[in-house]
């Protein structure tokens, strides 16, 4: 099947917050509601969008642990990324332009590997990893800029042989979204403005999240799912 990009609008209107973005994103993902999908949130902010989308779609929720490799002196510019399993993606042309030599890349990769290990030790205690094999998998972030982190997340999920692999975002630039169609089966974005300098400019409330807030979000979703399973078992008796 040919890869597709679905753009809902070209609006530059900001979202109130990540929860609103997740609710609106769920409406754009309704065609994947059955069979029950797995929605993977990219932490930290992407998990809040994913949690809200999963709630509306009654989907399974999990977290995907990828980290971008930042350019020298510019932590917001991704020159590559690393997956939870430690696989590394590098945009060598961009790395050369920013002065990221082999020594820098080695050091940056090690820093991000340590951060992934730290997060995995925390997050996987409250949310064991879901098996993605033969599932419809939707990877969600609160926005996409260069797409390096998302590309790593997609590549990582693809190794588990999902039935279908979707990437979905509230906001992003068309060039990055088109690039992601080479990795995802389909890409969905609510708003693709003509000028996007940063994801945060498209949210009225865009506070940074803590690890504890991420774990709380995972626990709340896990508890809710457990209660539904218990209730369903009781009613079936």
Residue pairs with C-beta under 8 A, 6 or more apart in sequence:
1 185
3 181
3 182
3 184
3 185
3 186
3 187
4 181
4 185
4 186
4 187
5 174
5 177
5 178
5 181
5 186
5 187
5 188
5 189
6 28
6 186
6 187
6 188
6 189
7 174
7 177
7 189
7 192
8 28
8 188
8 189
8 190
8 191
9 190
9 191
9 192
10 191
10 192
10 193
10 194
11 191
11 193
12 191
12 193
12 194
12 195
12 202
13 191
14 201
14 202
14 203
14 204
15 21
15 24
15 170
15 171
15 202
15 203
15 204
16 203
16 204
16 205
17 203
17 204
17 205
17 206
18 45
18 48
18 49
18 52
18 142
18 170
18 203
18 206
19 48
19 49
19 52
21 49
21 52
21 142
21 170
21 171
21 190
21 203
22 48
22 49
22 50
22 51
22 52
22 53
22 55
22 56
22 140
22 170
23 52
23 53
23 56
24 170
24 190
25 49
25 52
25 53
25 140
25 168
25 169
25 170
25 188
25 190
26 52
26 53
26 55
26 56
26 57
27 56
28 168
28 188
28 190
29 37
29 53
29 57
29 138
29 166
29 168
29 188
30 57
32 57
32 136
32 138
32 164
32 166
33 57
33 58
33 59
35 135
35 136
36 58
36 59
36 60
36 136
37 57
37 59
37 60
37 135
37 136
37 137
37 138
37 166
38 59
38 60
38 61
38 62
38 130
38 132
38 135
38 136
38 137
38 138
38 162
39 50
39 53
39 54
39 57
39 59
39 60
39 61
39 62
39 138
39 139
39 140
40 50
40 62
40 63
40 64
40 137
40 138
40 139
40 140
40 153
40 157
41 47
41 48
41 49
41 50
41 51
41 61
41 62
41 63
41 64
41 140
41 141
42 50
42 63
42 64
42 66
42 139
42 140
42 141
42 149
42 150
42 153
43 63
43 65
43 119
43 123
43 209
43 214
44 208
44 209
44 210
44 211
44 213
44 214
45 141
45 142
45 206
45 208
45 209
46 140
46 141
46 142
47 63
47 209
47 214
47 217
47 218
48 142
48 209
48 217
49 140
49 141
49 142
49 170
50 61
50 140
51 61
51 217
51 220
51 221
53 59
53 138
53 140
53 168
54 60
54 61
54 221
55 221
55 224
59 138
60 130
60 135
60 225
61 218
61 221
62 127
62 129
62 130
63 123
63 127
63 214
63 218
64 84
64 139
64 153
64 156
64 157
65 83
65 84
65 116
65 119
65 120
65 123
66 81
66 82
66 83
66 84
66 116
66 149
66 150
66 152
66 153
66 156
67 81
67 82
67 112
67 115
67 116
67 149
68 78
68 80
68 81
68 112
68 146
68 148
68 149
69 78
69 79
69 80
69 81
69 82
69 88
69 90
69 105
69 108
69 109
69 112
69 148
70 76
70 77
70 78
70 79
70 108
71 77
71 78
71 79
71 94
71 95
71 98
71 100
72 98
72 99
72 100
72 104
74 98
76 145
76 198
77 94
77 98
77 146
78 91
78 145
78 146
78 148
78 149
79 90
79 91
79 94
79 95
79 98
79 100
79 148
80 88
80 89
80 90
80 91
80 95
80 105
80 148
81 88
81 89
81 148
81 149
81 151
81 152
82 88
82 89
82 109
82 112
82 113
82 116
82 152
83 152
83 153
83 155
83 156
84 116
84 120
84 156
85 156
85 159
86 113
86 116
87 152
87 155
87 156
88 109
89 148
89 151
89 152
89 155
90 105
91 148
95 105
100 108
119 211
122 211
122 215
123 214
123 215
123 218
126 215
126 218
126 219
126 222
127 218
127 219
127 222
131 160
132 157
132 160
132 161
132 162
133 160
133 161
133 162
134 161
134 162
134 163
135 162
135 163
136 162
136 163
136 164
136 166
137 157
137 162
137 163
137 164
137 165
137 166
138 166
138 167
138 168
139 150
139 153
139 154
139 157
139 165
139 166
139 167
139 168
139 184
140 167
140 168
140 169
141 149
141 150
141 169
142 169
142 170
142 199
142 203
143 169
143 170
143 171
143 172
143 199
143 202
144 150
144 167
144 169
144 171
144 172
144 173
144 176
144 177
144 180
144 189
144 199
145 172
145 173
145 176
145 196
145 198
145 199
146 176
147 172
147 176
147 177
147 179
147 180
150 167
150 169
150 180
151 179
151 180
151 183
154 165
154 167
154 180
154 183
154 184
155 183
157 165
158 165
158 183
164 185
164 186
165 184
165 185
166 184
166 185
166 186
166 187
166 188
167 180
167 183
167 184
167 186
167 187
167 188
168 187
168 188
168 189
169 177
169 188
169 189
169 190
170 189
170 190
170 191
170 202
171 189
171 190
171 191
171 192
171 193
171 196
171 199
171 202
172 189
172 192
172 196
172 199
173 192
173 196
174 192
177 187
177 189
177 192
180 187
181 187
191 202
193 202
196 202
199 206
200 206
